[in-house]
Amino acid sequence: MTSTSDGLGPPSPPGAMEWIRKNLFSNWYNSLLTILGATVVYFTLINIITWVFNTADWRPVTVAPLLYLVGQYPREELWRAGISLLMVTFLVGMSWGVWKRYVRAFAIFMGILLGILAVFPLETTTITLPIRVFMLINPFLIYLGYRIGRLQSVHGRHVATLWLITLLLIPLVILPGFENSSLLPKVPTTVWGGLLITLLLSVGGIVLSFPIGVLLALGRRSSLPVVKLFSIFFIEVVRGVPLVTILFMFSIILALFLPSESRIDRVIRALMGTVVFSAAYTAENVRGGLQAIPPGQVEAAKAMGLKNFHITILIVLPQALRLVIPTIVGQFISLFKDTTLVYIVGINDLLGIGNAVLNLNPEFVRLQMEVYLFIAVIFWVFSYFMSYASLQLEKALGVGER
Amino acid sequence: MSEQNKDDQPIVIARDVHKWFDNFQALKGINMEVKIGEVIVIFGPSGSGKSTFIRTLNRLEEHQRGTIIIDGIELSHDVRNIERVRREIGMVFQQFNLFPHLTVLQNITLAPIWVRRWSKEKADEIAMQLLERVGIPEQAQKFPGQLSGGQQQRVAIARALAMQPKIMLFDEPTSALDPEMIKEVLDVMVELAKSGMTMLVVTHEMGFARAVAHRMYFFDEGLIVESGTPEQIFKDPQQDRTKLFLSQILSH
């Protein structure tokens, strides 16, 4: 502040009034536009707020909140979904402790959101006290995970391993259970639904399609003709077909060709379709990154005597993948939203549940607006955090990049 | 093997080396022998094949006719031979080609750890000694993008030396540098030459050639036009093309 008086140093930032005058009222037509714009925004907001709090009838949402979360998953087995959520929140907390500021905002937001949901006043009997208590544990578990993650002896690779184990355990063991098990009786996927299915398909689709896509991208540049031709064939065929068609192929046609006793679970079939579809797009995005690596990088590595495998793993892929983070995350956000298409093959994802609820009660039929807005907000929250995570990942990996 | 490794035996033998890029013939029969400890400077106009030639020596370019024998190993399609040869040859590029996602230290230790299978501790120790030698030990934990061009090229030299090569190839190592940074790189190269390293250097730095080169080769249109000691080349060039080229690069 002292340096501005003698005319050296940078000029001090303009005050609020000056900023408003300069940017909003600099001449008569800008002033007119500002007033017009402010009026439009004001009335839109007023109308939305009035609609949300007075006009809208939120019964289709509040009458069965669990339906949106887990579908028809048996209520007496609901604790398994709860445990899964606790495992995830604990790991979010640990990630916060280990990776600090890159995860902080996400972890805090998640804790607050789950805390609010736990005490949110709903006129419903389905959300029982135990469920609320279960939800309320989550924020504390995030904090506990954070404290543990901050310990000296806990490293990023430990947390990464735990994530991997958890992401396998939840969909393969905890939620489906086993035949003839008393602790974890089998829950067929026909009763799974809602956000559970949406997350299962999108997280599963993302996690499985990513390595396949990377391999396809490398395969497309391979010097082995068979590998190269297969990769090109796979990528171009899948990219030339709409996702709906692929989902139909896997849901119906695959079942027709396979003997009936080897029936693959229908959610797995839908997941296979999603993975195949996403892998082809990932492959093309990664190929873009591979092409952006200057040939000098490979030459330098070759000149040192590194084997082709090591050159790919140590030099080319780390640089290429960093370049394509924004594109890949964009693609994954699309995939997340595209999973709503599975309701066409009879799987009740979040959107499918919404449609089912609308048909539940004749009074609900005219309440589409409320249901779809509710679902849209959920999708928006998840999508926004995916792009937020992408930015954090870029920052975390962008060290030293000029 | 033992006979070829004797000091008077050539460590690099190139006989009648030909190279085509599609229909363009880049090398039209190059013959060269380099003994251990010799410093060779290769110069000539752009497109004369000088870079292509040294790149055939570690098989970054494949020669289509003729013979190349490095330290007793003939370069052919045998991948294991190529890998063996590359382990013995360090290379420094015009564009540095450092790995931007790795620190300076990681750049240097990468090949020793993955190719030579050294422990990280040993690789780190030798890398630090090399950084000391090229004069930038304090930059070890930085990323290449945070260094100046001259510092990057010195890291590249340290990286090539980390594999403890018998031969060093330099492909126009100072051409991409700002003038004030050329000297710091040349100083390192002069020190390396005086330590007895076998070097093949493509460069137009005639001061460097005069100071340390044992022999110079003038390339034009894929052929060796003239060769000799720096004394012969500078004082008494035999060919008109050599005279013309030297007058062009020395006149300003």
Boltz contact constraints between the chains, C-beta under 6 A:
constraints:
  - contact:
      token1: [A, 296]
      token2: [B, 95]
      max_distance: 6.0
  - contact:
      token1: [A, 296]
      token2: [B, 97]
      max_distance: 6.0
  - contact:
      token1: [A, 299]
      token2: [B, 60]
      max_distance: 6.0
  - contact:
      token1: [A, 300]
      token2: [B, 97]
      max_distance: 6.0
  - contact:
      token1: [A, 303]
      token2: [B, 58]
      max_distance: 6.0
  - contact:
      token1: [A, 303]
      token2: [B, 91]
      max_distance: 6.0
  - contact:
      token1: [A, 304]
      token2: [B, 111]
      max_distance: 6.0
  - contact:
      token1: [A, 305]
      token2: [B, 83]
      max_distance: 6.0
  - contact:
      token1: [A, 305]
      token2: [B, 86]
      max_distance: 6.0
  - contact:
      token1: [A, 305]
      token2: [B, 87]
      max_distance: 6.0
  - contact:
      token1: [A, 305]
      token2: [B, 115]
      max_distance: 6.0
  - contact:
      token1: [A, 306]
      token2: [B, 115]
      max_distance: 6.0
  - contact:
      token1: [A, 310]
      token2: [B, 114]
      max_distance: 6.0
  - contact:
      token1: [A, 315]
      token2: [B, 99]
      max_distance: 6.0
  - contact:
      token1: [A, 318]
      token2: [B, 101]
      max_distance: 6.0
  - contact:
      token1: [A, 319]
      token2: [B, 101]
      max_distance: 6.0
  - contact:
      token1: [A, 400]
      token2: [B, 143]
      max_distance: 6.0
  - contact:
      token1: [A, 400]
      token2: [B, 145]
      max_distance: 6.0
  - contact:
      token1: [A, 402]
      token2: [B, 145]
      max_distance: 6.0
